[in-house]
Amino acid sequence: MALLNRSDWYDIARDTNWTPKYVTEEELFPKEMSDCFDVPREKWETYDEPYKTSYREYVKVQREKDAGAYSVKAALGRMKFLDSADPGWKSILKLHYGGIALQEYAAGMAEATMARFGRAPGMRNMATFGLLDETRHGQIQLYFPHEYVSKDRQFDWAHKAMHSNDWAAIATRHAFADIMSGRDATSVALMLTFAFETAFTNMQFLGLAADAAEVGDVTFSNLISSIQTDEARHAQIGTPALKILIENGHKEKAQKLVDIAFWRNWRLFAVVTGPSMDYYTPLAKREKSFKEFMVEWIVGQFERNILDIGLDVPWYWDTFLEDLNTTHHGMHLGVWYWRPTVWWDPAAGASPDERDWLEEKYPGWNDTYGKCWDVIIDNIKNGREDLTLPETLPIVCNMNHLPIVGVPGKKWDVRDHYLDYKGRRYHFGSKVDRWVFEQDPDRYAGHQGLIDRFLAGKIQPANLEGALKYMGLQPEDCGKDAHDYAWVWNYNKPDKVAV
């Protein structure tokens, strides 16, 4: 019997809209869970997903991906790559797995929201596959680091991090809950699949895959490349949804949701991916700088996608472009200084050669961030490691729950963009973070970050020791300098600091 071409039957098979008989349309698709824009059903039926696949095709492809990833892992496991890997690269793995693995399961719930409450049949179909994707991503990114736990207990944070009160976990959960689990299906399509997956997952997975290949970590490179091919498919859910919203007069509201999600994702990537690429990856193996990757994938491709679809670039685009030169350097410096509060060992990335590279990629780095590292180097050389360790907790932004950072040296520009709301003063690291809060203050005002909990007396004793205990960090978990300060002694004259 001759088989029909997929194009002959696909639209009929996935067109699952019907007129309900036992409940109302509003009960079947409540606005709060389905579509806060309230677009008529007949308009949603014009939704045309660009990536079409059947269940049979999906299973076949996914089986091949898993077979490839697990086979590579098994074959290369005997080479014991991790035993000889640079400590900075090990920290990238710990940071990635701890920050990403369990969030993949949360993303699965977001896909399930679209699979059940999406108004368009195509959206529900694609989201069903997306749910299977995210389940796979969570499982595989917990399985791969598990074999390392017996060698290094920090790898256990792949499973532990998002269950803890670590400040990095709090910030990550807050950002992703905002765009994934606290929105209706249509908003999730915009904020997760368009603003996050179309833009930022390319950076996290393809950028790090390139660096992993350079380092020789073929297992990790293969793993995250395999994941990204899934993301590239279900990331397409948001694009046709945006087109329908714009065509039906909802550009302004859609624009705001995309702008919020983009900024929230950017702040997270400045503390996760920026340091990984510019400081943790061994110098000889860095394919590009973080800024160069961002310019290629975000400023180039994502900006083009935004304009092509009919949206404008976010109103803060110039601020974002300037941030590419600065923010992740400040975040890295803060994470390294507060290294006992994280589950990985931050690599300083401030040896003489690395500083030359940073100055080349970010002109002016030595006169700004380099001045801070000069003091750190001087303290370590003089046996005062204690001066490079925290005694208390930093000021954090009440929107992204990350430290408020700025440019040191003569360009010192730290400002508290505060806002008084319902009898309380909220502090923000930028005017954009404050703007996000102002769009829906009741949504964000009740959340307590780590510092809020500290000031409320929830952390006892009320000192750094109490904070580490509250965050679930045992002495063996706490981060330290990845290279045990070996990089400091590359500065030849012990009585001089770097210039």
N, C-alpha and C positions, 0 to 999 in steps of 0.2 A: 504494500500500500504506500502510495506516495505521501510524503510528509509536507504539510503546509510550511511556507516560509514564516518565520516569526512575525514579520510585518503584517501577515495576513490575519493573524489571530490575537496579537498582543493586546491591542486596545480593547477588544471585546472581553478578553480574559481578566484584565485588571480593572475594568469598569464596574466597581462594586457599589455604586450608589443605588439606593432604592428609596421608595416612599414608605416610611414606617407606618404600621397599622395599629400597634398596641401602645406606642408612646408618641409624643410629639417630636418634631424635628429638633426643637429646643432642648428636650430632655435627652435625646440621643447624642446631640452635640452641644452641650452647654457652652455658652459664650466664654465663660471663665476658663474652661479647659481647652476650648477648640479654637476660637477666632475672636480675639478682642476687637478686630477691625469690623466685624459684622458684615463681611462680604457675602452677597447672595450665593446660594448653592450653585445656580446655573453658571455663575462666573467662575467658580472653582472648577467646574467641569472642563474648562478650557486649559487647565494645567497640563503641560506637556513636558514630562521629565526628559532630559537630554540623554540620560544613560539608561538604557532599557536592557533588562535581563530576565530570564525565567528562572524558576527555582532549580530546574535540572542543570542549567548552565552555571548558576551560582555555586551549587554544591560541587560540581566538577572542578571549577576554578579554585575554590577554597581548599579543596582536598589537595590539589597540586601545590598550593602555597604552603600549607602546613607540612606536607611531605618534604618540600624543599627546605623549609626553615628548620624543622626538627632533624632532618638528615645532616644538614650542615653542622648543627650543634653537636650531634653525636660523633660525626667524623672529626671535628676539630677539638672536641673535648679532651681527647688524648694528648693534644699539644700543650695543654695547660697554659694557655695564653695569659690568664690572669696572674699567674705566679710571677711572670716577668714584666707585666704591664706597668707603665708609668703610674705612680700614685695619683697624679692628677686625672688620668683617664679613668682609674677606678672610681674616683669621686664623681665623675660624670655619670657613670653607670648607677651609682647609689642614689644620686640626686634624681636622675631620670626615673628610675623604677619607683622610688618612694613618692615622687610627685605625680606620676602618671598612672601607674598600674591600676589602683583602685578607682581613680577618676574615670577609667574606661567603663567600669561597671555603672557608675553614675551616668555616663553618657548613654549607656544602654537603656536606662530608665527614660532618658530624654527621647531617645528614638522610639521607645514604647509609647510615650505620650503622643508622638506624631502618628504612630501606627494605629492607635485607637481613635484619636480625636482629630486627626487631620481631615480637613474638609474635602480635599481632592483625592480621588482614588489612586492617582499616581504617587502622591505624597505618602499615602498609607502603604503602598506596595514597596516603595523604596525604603521607607523607614523600617519595615519588617526585616528587610535584608540588613539595614543599618544596625538593628538590634542584635542580629546574629553576629555582625562584624564586631561590635563593641564587646560582646561576651567573649569572643575569640581573643580580642586584644587584652582584655583583663586576664584571662587565663594564661596566655602565652607569656605575658610580661610578669606574671608571678612565678611561673614555672622556671623560666630561664635563670633568674637570680637565686632560686632556691638552693641550687647546688653549691653556691658560694657561702651560704650561711655558716657552715661548719668551719670555714676558713676565716671569715670576717663577719662578726655579728651585726655590723652596720647594714649589711645586705638584708637583714631581717626586717628593716624598715620599709622594704618594698610592700610588705603586708601591713606593717604597724603604723606607718606615718599618718595615714588619713584617719586612723582610729585614735590618734593622740591629740594633745593640746599644744603641740609644738607650734611656735608662731608661724612658721612657713606653711604648716598644714592648715592652720586657721585661715590664713590669707588665701590659700588655694581653694579650700572648700567654699569660702564666702564668694569668691569670684565665679566659680563654676556653678554653684547653686543658683546664683543670680541669673545666669543665662540658660541653665539647663532644667532645673527642677522646680523653679518658682514662677514659671511662665506658662501661657497657653501654647498649644501646638504650633500655631502660626508664628508666634514670637520666637519660639525655640528654633524654628526653621531659619529665621533671619539671624538670630544672635549666635547660635551654635554652628549650624551648617554653612552659613555664608560668612559671617564676620570672623568666626574662629577657624573653621576647618578649611575654607577656601583660602584664607590668608595664612594663618600662623602654623598650622600643622605641617605645611611644606617646609617651614623653617626648622621646626623641631625634629622632623623625621628625615627629610632629604638632606638638610644641612649637616646634621650629626651623622647621617649615614655616610656622607662624603668624608668627613673627618675620621669616622671609624675605619673606613677602608684604608685611609692613609696610615692610620696607626697600626693596622694589621688585625684589628678586631673584626674579622670577617663574620663571626657569629652575630654580633650586635648589628653590624651593617645590614646583613641579610634579614635579620628580624624586623628592624624598623622600616626597611624598604618594603617588606611584605605588608606591614601594617598600613603604610602610606598608600599603597595601591587600593586598599579598601576605602580609606578616607577620601581618595579622589573620586570614588563613585558616590558614596552617600553625601558627600559635601555638596553635590548638585541639587539637593532637595530645596535649598533656599532660593536659588536663582529664579526658577519659574514662579515661585510664590511671590517674590519681590516684583516680578513683572506684572502679575495680576493686581497686586496692591497699588502699584503706581498707576496702572491703567484705570483703576477704579477710585482714584482721587485720594489715596492714602500715602502719598510720597512723604509728607512731612513727618508723620508718625513713624513710618518705616525707617526713615533717615535717622531719627532720634535713637531708635533701638539699635541700629547698626553702629552708630557713633558711640553709644554707651558700651556695647560689647567689644568694639575694637579697642577702645582705650583700656578697658579692664584687662583684656588679653595682653596688650602691649606692656602694661606694668608688670604682669607676671613673667613675661618673657625677658624683661630687663633684668630680673633677678635669677632666672633659671638658665636660659639659653645664652644670654650675653656673656656671663662669666665662663660658662662652659667652653665657648668658642674662643674667647680672647685671652683667657687666663689658664684654664685647666688643661686644654689640649696641648700636648707637647709642641713646642715652637716649630720644630722641623716638620711637623705633620699638619699644620694648620693650612687648610686649602684656601680659605678667605677669612677676612675679619668678620665679626658679627655685623658690623655696619654694611659691609659689602653684600653679605647674604640678604640683609634686610632691604637694601636698595634694589636688589635683583627681584626678590620675591614679593615684597610689599609695595615699595614705592613704584616699581615697574609694573608687575603683573596685576597685583590687587587693585591698584589705583586705576588701571585700565579697565578691569572688570566693573568697578564701581561706576565709572563714567559710561561704559557701554550699556549698562543696564538701565541707566536713567537717573541714578543718584548723583549727588555731589560728593566730593571728598569731604571728610569731616571738617567742621568749622575750625578745629584746632590743628589742622594739618601742618602748618608752619611750626607750631610748638612740637609736634611729633617729630618732624624732620630734625629740629635742633636737638631733641632728646636723644636721637641716634648717636650723637657725639658724646653724650655725657652720662645719662642716667645709669646705664649698666655698670659704668666704672665706679660710681658712688655706691651702688648696690653691692658690687663685689667687695669693695673696701669694707663696707659695713658687715657683710657676711663673714669675711675673714676675721675681722676684729671680734665679732660675737661668735666665733667658731665653736665654742663649747655648747651653743644652743642649737646646733644642727646635727643631723645624723650622717653627715659625710665630712671628709677632711678637705677643706678648701685649699686649693693650690694658690699661693700668692701670685705667681706669674710675674714677678718683679725683679728677675735677675737682670744684669746689664744688657744682655742680648735681647731679652724679652722687652725691656724698656725701649731699646732702639726700635724694635718692631712696632710697639704701641705708639711711639712718637711719629713713626712713618705713617701709620694708619690713621692716627688721631693727632694731627699737629697741635702742639701745646700741651700734650699730656704731661710732660715732665715738669712744666711750670705750674701745673694744677694738682692732679692726683699724685704725681711723682713727689711733690713736696711732703705729702703725708707718708709715703713709703720711705722717704729719707729719714724721717723721725723714727719710724718703726725699725729700720735697719740699724740706726745708731743705738737704739735701746737694746736690741738683741745682741749687737756686738759688745756692748758694755755689760752684758749679763743681766739686763733688766727686762726679761721676758714678761714679768708681772705688769709692766707698763703697756704691754700690747694686748692685755686681756681685760675684759669688761668687769666692772664692779657693780653695775646696775643695768637697767634696761633702757633702750633708746626711745625717742619720741617716734610714734608711728602715725600714719595717716588713718583717719577714721573712715576712709572709703576703701582703700585697697589693703589696709592693715599691714603695710610694709613700712620700713623705716623712711622717714623724711630725709632726703639727701639733696645735696646741691654740689656746685663746683667749688672746690677749695682754692686757696691761694688768692691772688689779686682779683679773681673773678667770683669770689665768694658771693653767692646769690640766694642763700637759703631764706625762704619766707614761709611764714605760717599763714596759709590761706584759710583763715578761720571763718566759722559761721555760727551765729547764735540761733538756736532753734528750741523752742519749748523749754526755756529756762536752762539750757545746757550749751556750753561752747564746744563745737566740734572743730578738729584740726585736720587740715588737708595738705598734702605734699605739693599740690599744684592747683591752678585755677580750674583745670579740667576735672580733677577729682571732686572738687567742690561743686562744679556744674552737674556732674553725675548725681551726686547726693541731692541736689536741689530739684532734680526732675521728679523724684518720688521720695521725699524725706522720711515719710512714715515707713517706707519699705526698709530703710537702712538704719534708722535712728536707734532701734532697739538692740542692735547687735553689739556684743561686747568682744572686742579684741583682747589680746593678751594683756596689754597695759591697762585697759579698762578693768579687767578682772583683778589685776594686781592692786589697783587703787581702791577697788571695792572690797579688798580684804580676803579675796578667795584664794590667794596664794600665801601659804604660810610655811616656814617663816618668810617674812616680807623682805627677802633679799634674793640675790642671784641663786644661791643654793636652793631656796624654796621654789624659785621659778623653774630650775632644771628638773627638780622632782615633779613639779606640776606638769611639765611637758613630757614626762615619761623617760627622761634621759638618764641612764645609768652612766657611771664613769667610763665604762667601756664603749658606750655609744657616742659620747660627746666628741665633736669634731676637734681636730688639731691641725696644725700646718701639715699639708700633705707630704712635704719633702723634709720635714723636721728641720727647717731653716737652712738646709744645705745651700740653697740659692744665695743666702746672705754672704757666705764666705767667698763668693765669686767676686766680691768687691775687694780689690787687692790690698788697699791700705787700711789696716784695722782702726786707725784713728780718724778716718775720713768717712763721710757718708757719700751716697751717690749724688751726682750732679747732672 
